[in-house]
Amino acid sequence: MKLAFSTNAYLKYSFAEAVRRLAGIGYTGVEIMADVPHAWPAFLLEEQKQAIRQALADNRLAISNINAFMMHAVNDPRQRYWHPSWIEPERHYRQIRIDHTMRALTLAKELGAPCITTEPGGPVEPGASWSAALKMFVEMIKPVAEHAEREGVLLLVEPEPGLLIETVDQFLEFMSHIESPAVALNFDIGHAYCVKDEPATTIPRVAKHIRHFHLEDIAVTRVHHHLVPGEGAIDFAATLAAIRDINYRGWITIELYPYVDDPDLAARTALERVRAILQKNEPRS
């Protein structure tokens, strides 16, 4: 298992400074936030892309994923991460999400990233049908999936509490309508715990769809607030064992965006704790 850290905790730092710090802490991978201030695809000049490549090379960091979920640049007053969503009632506003995801896929190809993550359909409008919202999401994502196939990049849907797709059962329902090999799952361990999809038992159920993991802790209340591993209630020993048991060899990105005031401490503490669990539970030959 390879451990990365998401730059969305480093909103107060440039991308170059964020990766310098993460490399110094001991990470070998980084998730790039396709958003301000790091890599908003709509206004990223070629020289800025080259600066990203150079910063990664200088610090010997690989890209685990490009996070196209968050959209701080739009700054919707309702929620700066989710909106505009794939299922906005207003067609032109919905198109902003679609265009952003297309650009993020192309950026991933240009930077050599294997995948991008996106939100799972946004909040269902009051009074709207879940089935109708799912149908819209499927129709909106199909042409983007075709673009992902052309670019050779995976488009990973990330279930989230409070949005259209929250649970693995809902994700599996969504996938039953998708034929593209480019669409898969970003399994967020904390999100699963929030909706009572216990990670250790849920991971095997969707193993064939998982292409990337997000990792953070969640309080025993199951309220969706990302915590440093070890400060919540998730059983990471069992969860990491489940990941090992499905023979997953990809990236696990630690995502701690609430810790913008001291991301170094959060990143360092998380790495130490997760490594300790992995070492303690490493299978003996």
Protein Blocks (a to p, Z undefined) as FASTA:
>chain_A
ZZdddfklmmmbcfklmmmmmmmnopabdcdddbdfklpfklccfklmmmmmmmmmmnop
acfbdcfkbcfknopakbmklpccfkbfblklmmmmmmmmmmmmmmmmmnopabdcddeh
iaadehiafklmmmmmmmmmmmmmmmmmmnopacdddddehiablbfklmmmmmmmpcbf
kbccdddfklmmmnopafklmmmmmmmmpgbdcdddddfklpacdddehiambdfklmmm
mmmmnopabdcddddfklmmlmmlmmmmmmmmmmmmmmmmgccZZ
